[in-house]
Amino acid sequence: MNYIFVLLASFAGFLTVNNEKDTKRKNFLILIYASLIGIALLFSFGEFIGQFIYRVENL
């Protein structure tokens, strides 16, 4: 589910930033979308590590 969110956020970010003329606003939007995508990827990575540790401990 997180990968679908990352894909949709990337697509929305591209469409939003693509038509923006003001450079300050463009940089701000890039920062917002990059933060959202980064948080989603870190959450997914943390979940993967947690499941791995659980499987190793409960063999």
Sine and cosine of phi, psi and omega as CSV:
sin_phi,cos_phi,sin_psi,cos_psi,sin_omega,cos_omega
0.00,0.00,-0.59,0.81,-0.01,-1.00
-0.91,0.41,-0.54,0.84,-0.02,-1.00
-0.94,0.34,-0.55,0.83,0.08,-1.00
-0.91,0.41,-0.65,0.76,0.05,-1.00
-0.89,0.46,-0.68,0.74,0.00,-1.00
-0.90,0.43,-0.67,0.74,0.02,-1.00
-0.90,0.44,-0.71,0.70,0.02,-1.00
-0.91,0.41,-0.65,0.76,0.03,-1.00
-0.91,0.41,-0.62,0.79,0.05,-1.00
-0.90,0.43,-0.69,0.72,0.01,-1.00
-0.91,0.42,-0.69,0.72,0.03,-1.00
-0.90,0.43,-0.65,0.76,0.04,-1.00
-0.89,0.45,-0.67,0.75,0.02,-1.00
-0.89,0.45,-0.71,0.71,0.00,-1.00
-0.92,0.40,-0.58,0.81,0.00,-1.00
-0.94,0.33,-0.72,0.69,-0.08,-1.00
-0.97,0.23,-0.45,0.89,-0.07,-1.00
-0.87,0.50,-0.63,0.78,-0.07,-1.00
-0.99,-0.14,0.06,1.00,-0.06,-1.00
-0.99,0.14,0.74,-0.67,-0.03,-1.00
-0.99,-0.12,-0.57,0.82,-0.04,-1.00
-0.97,0.25,0.83,-0.56,-0.09,-1.00
-0.95,0.32,-0.57,0.82,0.02,-1.00
-0.91,0.41,-0.70,0.71,0.02,-1.00
-0.92,0.40,-0.60,0.80,0.02,-1.00
-0.89,0.46,-0.71,0.70,0.03,-1.00
-0.90,0.43,-0.61,0.79,0.02,-1.00
-0.91,0.41,-0.68,0.73,0.03,-1.00
-0.91,0.41,-0.63,0.78,0.06,-1.00
-0.88,0.47,-0.66,0.75,0.03,-1.00
-0.89,0.46,-0.68,0.73,0.01,-1.00
-0.90,0.44,-0.76,0.65,-0.02,-1.00
-0.92,0.40,-0.61,0.79,0.04,-1.00
-0.90,0.43,-0.61,0.79,0.04,-1.00
-0.91,0.42,-0.70,0.71,0.02,-1.00
-0.88,0.47,-0.69,0.72,0.00,-1.00
-0.92,0.39,-0.65,0.76,0.04,-1.00
-0.89,0.46,-0.68,0.74,0.03,-1.00
-0.90,0.44,-0.67,0.74,0.01,-1.00
-0.90,0.43,-0.66,0.75,0.01,-1.00
-0.93,0.36,-0.63,0.77,0.05,-1.00
-0.91,0.41,-0.62,0.79,0.06,-1.00
-0.89,0.46,-0.69,0.72,0.01,-1.00
-0.90,0.44,-0.67,0.74,0.02,-1.00
-0.91,0.42,-0.66,0.75,0.04,-1.00
-0.90,0.44,-0.62,0.78,0.05,-1.00
-0.90,0.43,-0.65,0.76,0.03,-1.00
-0.89,0.46,-0.70,0.71,0.01,-1.00
-0.90,0.44,-0.66,0.75,0.03,-1.00
-0.88,0.47,-0.68,0.74,0.03,-1.00
-0.92,0.40,-0.61,0.79,0.03,-1.00
-0.90,0.44,-0.72,0.70,0.01,-1.00
-0.89,0.45,-0.65,0.76,0.03,-1.00
-0.88,0.47,-0.68,0.74,-0.01,-1.00
-0.93,0.38,-0.61,0.79,0.00,-1.00
-0.92,0.39,-0.65,0.76,-0.05,-1.00
-0.96,0.28,-0.46,0.89,-0.09,-1.00
-0.94,-0.35,0.67,0.74,0.06,-1.00
-0.98,0.21,0.00,0.00,0.00,0.00
